[in-house]
Amino acid sequence: MRAALRVARARDVPVADVPLLAVAEEAGISRSTLMRRLGGSRRALDEAVRAAGVDPGGQKPVR
């Protein structure tokens, strides 16, 4: 989560707009390892960012 926030700040974009590859590179791990740690989807990252009090941004779900 901290890596995602750092990249988002550096790029001046919402966390939702940061590619997972960039987050993985910032964290010093592979994208595959990041996906495994996230449980296979980006949802866990977005939830962790929200829990830290930061709006991850992105589009609202249609459902």
N, C-alpha and C positions, 0 to 999 in steps of 0.2 A: 504494500500500500504506500509506503513512504517513497519508494522508487517511482511509482505512478504520479504521486504528487509533485516530486522533484521535476520530472520530465514535463508535466503539464505546466508548471510554473515557468520553466525554462523556455518552453515553446509558446507560452501565453495563450493556452487553449484549455478547454475543459478536459477533465480526466477521460471522459467518454470518447474524446477525439484523439487520444494518444494510442497509437498502435501497440499491441501487446509485445511485438518485437522490440520496440523502443523501451518498454518497461523492463523486459527481460535483460536487455543490454545494460541498462542502468543498474539493475540488481546484480549483474555479473553472473547470470545463469542463462541457460538456453530457453528458447520459447517453449519447447516441449516440457522442460522441467517446470516452467511457470504454469503452463496449462495443467499439468498434473497436480501441482500444489493448489491451484484454483478449483480443482474438481472437474475440469473439463470445459468450463464456461467462464465467461467474463463476469457473470452475475455476482460471484463471491467477492470479486474486487470492487465492484460498484457498491455492494452492501457494506464492505469494510470502510470505504471512503465515506459513505453516508453516516456510518456509526461514528466516524471521527469528526462529524459535524461539517463536512464539505459536500456540496452538491456536485455529483459527478457530471452533470450536464447531459447532453445527448437528447435524443427524441423521446417523447413520452410514449408508453405502450398504447397500442390502439385498442386493446381489450381491457 
